[in-house]
Amino acid sequence: MKPDVPPRLLLVYPATHKLGWARWFQLPSFSLQMVAAATPPNWEVVMADEVHDHIPFDGDFTLVGITAMTHQAVRAYKIADAFRAKGIPVVLGGIHPTVLPGEARLHADAVVIGEAEPVWEGLLDDLLAGRLRDSYRAPIPTGNRLTVPRARREILAGRRYLTTKTLQAGRGCPYDCPFCTVTNYFGNTFRYRDPEEVLAELRSFNRGLMVFLDDNLLGDPERAKPILAGMKGLGLRWGGQANLRFAEDPELIRLVAESGCAGIFVGIESVTGSHANHPKTGSRYTQADLIKRIRDAGIVVEASIIFGFDDHDEGIFEKTVRYLEECKPSLPTFHLLTPYPGTALFRRFDEEGRLLHKDWKRYNHSEVVYRPRLMSAERLYRGWIEARKEAYTWPAVLSRVLANPHGRLTTLAYNVLRKGPNDLLGREEPCNG
């Protein structure tokens, strides 16, 4: 590198398939915005989001940084190998390299294990000094404070997303669900940024849609309430995800509604309720009660369902559809249980010999990658499709719309957007073995 030329960093977000027009409704990579924010100002930062961009393999870069979730790992490794073949060093980070650093090191000069912000500047200094190590492990997060720089949204320029107004108010989760990677990656406590810091960033946004990327924005109600109260009157309409139990607190529901919340994603997960997720769902109120409270506040409730737990037999699909007809979330979302590396579920299935393969690109919530206990993999996949189709028939959609008196047009629009892809399901069934 010439002394008068600034070092150049390429940050890459891998894509696993072509999205067509749907790419305009995606959210940008937040992790790469945070890495850019942690990069010293003497570095030139370039981003390549493969959802929108071609990867500049012929570019002149000092370093390439690639983030990868499990379903992106195969593509990330291919990109990394191509740059390394040209003599350009590569750093891999994100949840998959964090939980499988040995695998990631086969394709990288260095691996970031855990959160990038605490170690990134030191890594860059080591690179320029010629002493780059093969791994940089961030400290295990503790305490209840989160201190991070403000995301660098300018690296998103020239691309069209659903919105670029995204932020995290907090990280971490104490529930440690066996199928979830959040606790391993972000720690086992709720860590929040200072409320005034969050509000200052929110005030920098233009009016319109923004999205909180917290795994559980309302996990610690007392720390979330000042943020919600400060959002009133900002003209923002926002979405995010939370624990359904927040609806036990009438004051919290009021603050969520007054802050401009358009919709909340909540995890019902299983209607059987016996899959070790009790810390999030145990309550003296029924789920139907809580869903109705949120709907009555004018907030769209997107309820997540997972099929494939060990207590699920072939009757789970019918049972779930009937349950949803009773509690009427604004719209349901269905996933196949996926044992991600780094989770207790993955370790157990691996030890029991139940994993069908470790083809990471198929660990995507839409393919069965393990042997279910009480049905075949093929039956689990077919049942997932059948439930999705039945939940998005016109009678089912209209029933949910009528149950949302304070947001019928919005609820209808969301359901119509989901109905199209569900109607197309099953035309080309993937192999599940």
C-alpha positions as CSV (number, residue, x, y, z in Angstrom):
1,M,0.0,0.0,0.0
2,K,1.4,3.4,-0.9
3,P,1.9,5.8,2.0
4,D,-0.3,8.5,0.6
5,V,-3.2,6.1,-0.3
6,P,-5.7,5.4,2.5
7,P,-6.4,1.8,3.3
8,R,-9.6,0.4,1.7
9,L,-12.0,-1.9,3.4
10,L,-14.7,-3.8,1.5
11,L,-17.6,-5.1,3.6
12,V,-19.7,-7.9,2.0
13,Y,-23.2,-9.1,2.7
14,P,-23.6,-12.5,0.9
15,A,-26.8,-13.4,-0.9
16,T,-27.9,-17.0,-1.1
17,H,-30.5,-16.6,-4.0
18,K,-31.8,-14.0,-6.4
19,L,-34.7,-12.0,-5.0
20,G,-35.9,-10.0,-8.0
21,W,-38.2,-7.1,-7.1
22,A,-38.5,-8.5,-3.5
23,R,-35.0,-7.1,-2.9
24,W,-36.6,-3.6,-2.5
25,F,-38.5,-4.8,0.5
26,Q,-35.5,-6.1,2.4
27,L,-33.7,-4.5,5.3
28,P,-30.0,-3.6,5.0
29,S,-27.3,-5.4,6.9
30,F,-27.1,-3.7,10.3
31,S,-23.9,-5.6,11.3
32,L,-21.9,-4.2,8.4
33,Q,-23.1,-0.6,9.3
34,M,-21.8,-1.2,12.8
35,V,-18.5,-2.5,11.6
36,A,-18.2,0.6,9.3
37,A,-18.9,2.8,12.4
38,A,-16.1,1.1,14.3
39,T,-13.6,1.6,11.5
40,P,-11.2,4.5,12.0
41,P,-11.8,7.5,9.7
42,N,-8.6,7.1,7.8
43,W,-10.0,4.0,6.2
44,E,-12.1,4.2,3.0
45,V,-15.1,1.9,3.5
46,V,-17.0,0.3,0.6
47,M,-20.0,-2.0,1.0
48,A,-21.2,-4.7,-1.4
49,D,-24.7,-6.0,-0.5
50,E,-25.0,-9.0,-2.9
51,V,-28.8,-8.6,-2.7
52,H,-28.3,-5.5,-4.8
53,D,-24.7,-5.4,-6.0
54,H,-22.1,-7.4,-7.8
55,I,-19.1,-8.3,-5.7
56,P,-16.1,-6.2,-6.9
57,F,-13.6,-9.1,-7.1
58,D,-11.3,-7.0,-9.3
59,G,-11.1,-4.1,-6.8
60,D,-8.1,-2.9,-5.0
61,F,-8.7,-3.5,-1.3
62,T,-6.5,-3.6,1.8
63,L,-9.0,-5.9,3.6
64,V,-12.3,-7.7,2.9
65,G,-14.7,-8.2,5.8
66,I,-17.6,-10.7,5.3
67,T,-20.5,-11.3,7.7
68,A,-22.4,-14.7,7.6
69,M,-25.4,-16.2,9.2
70,T,-25.5,-20.0,8.9
71,H,-27.5,-20.1,5.7
72,Q,-25.0,-17.7,4.1
73,A,-21.9,-19.5,5.2
74,V,-21.3,-21.5,2.0
75,R,-21.6,-18.4,-0.2
76,A,-19.4,-16.4,2.3
77,Y,-16.7,-19.0,2.1
78,K,-16.7,-18.9,-1.7
79,I,-16.4,-15.2,-1.8
80,A,-13.6,-15.3,0.8
81,D,-11.7,-17.9,-1.1
82,A,-11.9,-15.8,-4.3
83,F,-10.4,-12.7,-2.6
84,R,-7.7,-14.7,-0.9
85,A,-6.7,-16.3,-4.2
86,K,-5.9,-12.7,-5.3
87,G,-3.7,-12.1,-2.2
88,I,-6.3,-9.9,-0.4
89,P,-6.7,-10.8,3.3
90,V,-10.2,-11.7,4.5
91,V,-11.9,-11.4,7.9
92,L,-15.0,-13.5,8.6
93,G,-17.5,-12.5,11.3
94,G,-21.1,-12.9,12.3
95,I,-23.0,-15.6,14.1
96,H,-21.8,-18.6,12.0
97,P,-18.0,-17.9,12.2
98,T,-18.6,-17.1,15.9
99,V,-20.0,-20.6,16.7
100,L,-17.8,-22.5,14.2
101,P,-14.5,-20.5,14.2
102,G,-12.4,-23.5,13.2
103,E,-14.4,-24.0,10.1
104,A,-14.4,-20.3,9.2
105,R,-10.5,-20.1,9.6
106,L,-10.2,-22.5,6.7
107,H,-11.5,-19.7,4.5
108,A,-10.2,-16.5,6.2
109,D,-7.0,-14.9,7.5
110,A,-8.8,-13.9,10.7
111,V,-12.1,-14.6,12.4
112,V,-14.0,-12.3,14.7
113,I,-15.7,-14.3,17.5
114,G,-18.6,-12.5,19.1
115,E,-19.4,-8.8,18.8
116,A,-17.2,-6.9,16.3
117,E,-17.1,-3.4,17.9
118,P,-14.8,-4.1,20.8
119,V,-12.1,-5.8,18.7
120,W,-12.4,-4.2,15.3
121,E,-10.0,-1.2,15.6
122,G,-7.3,-3.4,17.1
123,L,-7.7,-5.9,14.3
124,L,-7.2,-3.2,11.7
125,D,-4.1,-1.9,13.5
126,D,-2.6,-5.4,13.6
127,L,-3.3,-5.8,9.9
128,L,-1.5,-2.6,9.0
129,A,1.4,-3.5,11.3
130,G,1.8,-6.9,9.7
131,R,0.8,-8.9,12.9
132,L,-2.8,-10.0,12.1
133,R,-3.8,-12.9,14.3
134,D,-6.1,-15.7,13.2
135,S,-8.8,-14.9,15.6
136,Y,-10.2,-12.0,17.6
137,R,-12.5,-12.9,20.5
138,A,-14.7,-10.2,21.9
139,P,-15.3,-10.2,25.7
140,I,-18.4,-12.0,26.8
141,P,-21.0,-9.3,27.3
142,T,-22.0,-8.6,30.9
143,G,-23.9,-5.9,32.8
144,N,-27.0,-4.1,31.5
145,R,-25.5,-1.2,29.5
146,L,-24.8,-1.3,25.8
147,T,-22.3,1.1,24.4
148,V,-21.8,1.1,20.6
149,P,-21.3,3.7,18.0
150,R,-24.1,5.0,15.8
151,A,-24.5,3.0,12.6
152,R,-23.0,4.4,9.4
153,R,-26.0,4.5,7.1
154,E,-24.2,6.5,4.4
155,I,-22.6,3.2,3.1
156,L,-26.1,2.2,2.0
157,A,-26.3,5.0,-0.5
158,G,-27.6,4.1,-4.0
159,R,-29.6,1.1,-2.9
160,R,-33.4,0.8,-2.3
161,Y,-34.6,-0.9,0.8
162,L,-37.8,-1.1,2.7
163,T,-36.2,1.4,5.0
164,T,-32.7,2.4,6.0
165,K,-33.9,3.7,9.4
166,T,-33.0,0.8,11.6
167,L,-31.3,0.7,15.0
168,Q,-30.8,-1.5,18.0
169,A,-31.8,-0.1,21.4
170,G,-30.4,-3.2,23.1
171,R,-28.9,-6.6,22.8
172,G,-28.9,-9.9,24.7
173,C,-31.5,-12.2,26.1
174,P,-31.7,-14.2,29.4
175,Y,-34.1,-16.9,28.2
176,D,-31.5,-19.1,26.4
177,C,-34.1,-21.0,24.3
178,P,-32.5,-24.2,23.0
179,F,-33.2,-23.4,19.4
180,C,-31.9,-19.8,19.5
181,T,-28.5,-18.3,18.9
182,V,-29.1,-14.9,20.5
183,T,-27.8,-15.7,24.0
184,N,-24.6,-17.2,22.8
185,Y,-23.9,-14.2,20.5
186,F,-25.1,-11.2,22.5
187,G,-25.0,-12.5,26.1
188,N,-27.6,-13.6,28.7
189,T,-28.8,-10.2,30.0
190,F,-30.8,-7.4,28.4
191,R,-28.3,-4.6,27.7
192,Y,-29.8,-1.3,26.7
193,R,-28.2,1.8,25.3
194,D,-28.7,5.1,27.2
195,P,-32.3,6.2,26.4
196,E,-31.2,9.7,25.4
197,E,-28.6,8.3,23.0
198,V,-31.3,6.2,21.3
199,L,-33.7,9.1,21.2
200,A,-31.1,11.4,19.7
201,E,-30.6,8.9,16.9
202,L,-34.3,8.5,16.4
203,R,-34.7,12.3,16.1
204,S,-32.2,12.3,13.3
205,F,-34.6,10.2,11.2
206,N,-37.1,11.7,8.9
207,R,-40.7,10.9,9.6
208,G,-41.9,7.6,8.3
209,L,-41.1,3.9,8.8
210,M,-38.3,2.7,11.0
211,V,-37.5,-0.7,12.4
212,F,-36.0,-1.7,15.8
213,L,-33.6,-4.7,15.3
214,D,-33.6,-5.8,18.9
215,D,-34.4,-9.4,19.5
216,N,-36.7,-8.4,22.3
217,L,-37.1,-4.6,22.4
218,L,-39.5,-4.8,25.4
219,G,-37.6,-7.5,27.4
220,D,-36.8,-5.1,30.2
221,P,-39.9,-2.9,30.4
222,E,-38.6,-0.3,32.8
223,R,-35.6,0.4,30.5
224,A,-37.7,0.4,27.4
225,K,-40.4,2.8,28.7
226,P,-38.2,6.0,28.6
227,I,-37.4,5.3,24.9
228,L,-41.1,4.7,24.0
229,A,-42.2,7.8,25.9
230,G,-39.6,9.9,24.1
231,M,-40.8,8.7,20.7
232,K,-44.3,10.2,21.1
233,G,-44.7,13.0,18.6
234,L,-41.6,12.1,16.5
235,G,-43.8,11.1,13.6
236,L,-42.2,7.7,13.3
237,R,-44.1,4.5,12.5
238,W,-42.1,1.5,13.7
239,G,-42.0,-2.2,13.8
240,G,-40.0,-4.6,16.0
241,Q,-40.1,-7.9,17.9
242,A,-40.9,-8.6,21.5
243,N,-42.0,-11.1,24.0
244,L,-45.8,-11.5,24.0
245,R,-45.8,-11.0,27.8
246,F,-45.3,-7.3,27.4
247,A,-49.0,-7.1,26.9
248,E,-49.6,-8.0,30.6
249,D,-48.7,-4.4,31.4
250,P,-51.4,-1.9,30.3
251,E,-49.0,1.1,30.6
252,L,-46.5,-0.6,28.4
253,I,-49.1,-1.3,25.7
254,R,-50.2,2.4,25.9
255,L,-46.6,3.6,25.5
256,V,-46.0,1.2,22.6
257,A,-49.1,2.4,20.8
258,E,-48.4,6.1,21.5
259,S,-44.8,5.8,20.3
260,G,-46.0,5.0,16.8
261,C,-45.8,1.2,16.7
262,A,-47.3,-0.2,13.6
263,G,-46.6,-3.8,14.2
264,I,-45.0,-6.2,16.6
265,F,-43.5,-9.7,15.8
266,V,-44.1,-12.1,18.7
267,G,-43.1,-15.7,19.2
268,I,-45.9,-18.1,20.0
269,E,-43.6,-20.8,18.7
270,S,-45.7,-23.9,19.7
271,V,-49.3,-24.3,20.7
272,T,-48.3,-27.3,22.8
273,G,-46.3,-25.0,25.2
274,S,-44.0,-27.8,26.4
275,H,-40.8,-27.2,24.6
276,A,-38.7,-25.5,27.3
277,N,-39.7,-22.0,26.2
278,H,-41.7,-21.4,29.4
279,P,-39.8,-18.3,30.6
280,K,-41.3,-16.3,27.7
281,T,-44.8,-17.7,27.7
282,G,-45.7,-18.5,31.3
283,S,-48.5,-16.1,32.3
284,R,-51.7,-15.9,34.1
285,Y,-53.2,-14.5,30.9
286,T,-53.9,-16.6,27.8
287,Q,-52.1,-15.9,24.6
288,A,-55.5,-15.0,23.1
289,D,-56.0,-12.4,25.8
290,L,-52.6,-10.8,25.2
291,I,-53.0,-10.8,21.4
292,K,-56.4,-9.1,21.7
293,R,-55.0,-6.4,24.0
294,I,-52.3,-5.6,21.4
295,R,-54.8,-5.6,18.5
296,D,-57.2,-3.4,20.4
297,A,-54.4,-0.9,20.8
298,G,-54.3,-0.6,17.0
299,I,-51.1,-2.6,16.6
300,V,-50.6,-5.4,14.0
301,V,-49.6,-8.6,15.8
302,E,-47.4,-11.0,13.7
303,A,-47.3,-14.3,15.5
304,S,-44.5,-16.7,14.8
305,I,-45.1,-20.5,14.8
306,I,-42.5,-23.2,14.7
307,F,-43.2,-26.8,13.6
308,G,-41.0,-29.8,14.4
309,F,-40.5,-29.9,18.2
310,D,-40.2,-33.3,19.7
311,D,-43.7,-33.3,21.1
312,H,-45.2,-32.5,17.7
313,D,-47.0,-35.4,16.0
314,E,-49.0,-35.3,12.7
315,G,-51.9,-33.6,14.5
316,I,-49.9,-30.5,15.3
317,F,-50.8,-28.8,12.0
318,E,-54.5,-29.0,12.4
319,K,-54.3,-28.1,16.1
320,T,-52.2,-25.0,15.3
321,V,-54.5,-23.8,12.5
322,R,-57.6,-24.2,14.8
323,Y,-55.7,-22.4,17.6
324,L,-54.9,-19.4,15.3
325,E,-58.5,-19.2,14.3
326,E,-59.4,-18.8,18.0
327,C,-56.7,-16.2,19.0
328,K,-56.6,-14.4,15.7
329,P,-53.2,-12.7,15.5
330,S,-53.2,-10.1,12.7
331,L,-51.1,-12.5,10.6
332,P,-49.3,-15.7,11.4
333,T,-45.8,-16.7,10.2
334,F,-44.8,-20.4,10.0
335,H,-41.2,-21.8,10.3
336,L,-39.6,-25.2,10.4
337,L,-37.6,-25.9,13.4
338,T,-33.9,-25.4,12.5
339,P,-31.1,-26.7,14.8
340,Y,-28.5,-24.0,14.2
341,P,-24.9,-24.6,15.1
342,G,-24.0,-23.2,18.5
343,T,-27.4,-24.0,20.0
344,A,-28.3,-26.7,22.6
345,L,-30.7,-28.1,20.0
346,F,-28.0,-28.6,17.4
347,R,-25.7,-30.3,20.0
348,R,-28.5,-32.7,21.1
349,F,-29.6,-33.6,17.6
350,D,-25.9,-34.1,16.6
351,E,-25.3,-36.4,19.6
352,E,-28.5,-38.4,18.8
353,G,-27.5,-38.8,15.2
354,R,-30.6,-37.0,14.0
355,L,-29.0,-34.4,11.7
356,L,-29.7,-35.3,8.1
357,H,-26.7,-33.3,6.8
358,K,-24.6,-30.2,7.5
359,D,-25.3,-28.4,4.2
360,W,-25.5,-25.0,5.8
361,K,-27.3,-23.3,2.9
362,R,-30.3,-25.5,3.7
363,Y,-30.4,-24.4,7.3
364,N,-33.0,-21.7,6.4
365,H,-36.3,-22.4,8.3
366,S,-37.8,-23.7,5.0
367,E,-36.2,-27.2,4.8
368,V,-36.2,-30.1,7.2
369,V,-32.6,-30.8,8.1
370,Y,-33.1,-33.4,10.9
371,R,-35.2,-36.4,11.8
372,P,-38.3,-35.4,13.7
373,R,-39.2,-37.7,16.6
374,L,-42.9,-38.4,15.9
375,M,-43.3,-38.1,12.2
376,S,-41.2,-38.3,9.0
377,A,-39.2,-35.4,7.6
378,E,-41.4,-35.5,4.5
379,R,-44.6,-35.3,6.6
380,L,-43.3,-32.4,8.6
381,Y,-42.5,-30.5,5.4
382,R,-45.9,-31.3,3.9
383,G,-47.7,-30.3,7.0
384,W,-45.9,-27.0,7.1
385,I,-47.1,-26.2,3.6
386,E,-50.6,-27.4,4.3
387,A,-50.9,-25.2,7.5
388,R,-49.6,-22.1,5.6
389,K,-52.0,-22.6,2.8
390,E,-55.0,-23.1,5.1
391,A,-54.1,-20.1,7.2
392,Y,-54.1,-17.9,4.2
393,T,-57.3,-18.9,2.5
394,W,-59.6,-15.9,1.9
395,P,-62.0,-16.9,4.8
396,A,-59.1,-17.2,7.2
397,V,-57.7,-13.8,6.1
398,L,-61.0,-12.0,6.3
399,S,-61.7,-13.5,9.7
400,R,-58.4,-12.0,11.0
401,V,-59.1,-8.7,9.3
402,L,-62.5,-8.4,11.0
403,A,-60.9,-9.2,14.4
404,N,-58.7,-6.1,14.0
405,P,-61.2,-3.2,14.2
406,H,-58.6,-0.5,14.6
407,G,-56.5,-1.4,11.6
408,R,-58.4,-3.4,9.1
409,L,-56.9,-1.9,6.0
410,T,-53.4,-2.4,7.3
411,T,-54.1,-5.9,8.4
412,L,-55.7,-6.7,5.0
413,A,-52.6,-5.3,3.2
414,Y,-50.2,-7.4,5.3
415,N,-52.2,-10.6,4.7
416,V,-52.5,-10.1,1.0
417,L,-48.8,-9.6,0.7
418,R,-48.3,-12.9,2.6
419,K,-51.1,-14.8,0.8
420,G,-49.3,-14.6,-2.6
421,P,-46.2,-16.5,-1.6
422,N,-48.2,-19.0,0.4
423,D,-50.4,-19.8,-2.6
424,L,-47.3,-20.7,-4.6
425,L,-46.0,-23.1,-2.0
426,G,-45.4,-26.8,-2.8
427,R,-45.0,-26.5,-6.6
428,E,-41.4,-27.5,-6.4
429,E,-40.8,-29.3,-3.1
430,P,-37.2,-29.5,-2.0
431,C,-35.6,-32.7,-0.9
432,N,-35.6,-33.1,2.8
433,G,-33.1,-35.7,3.3
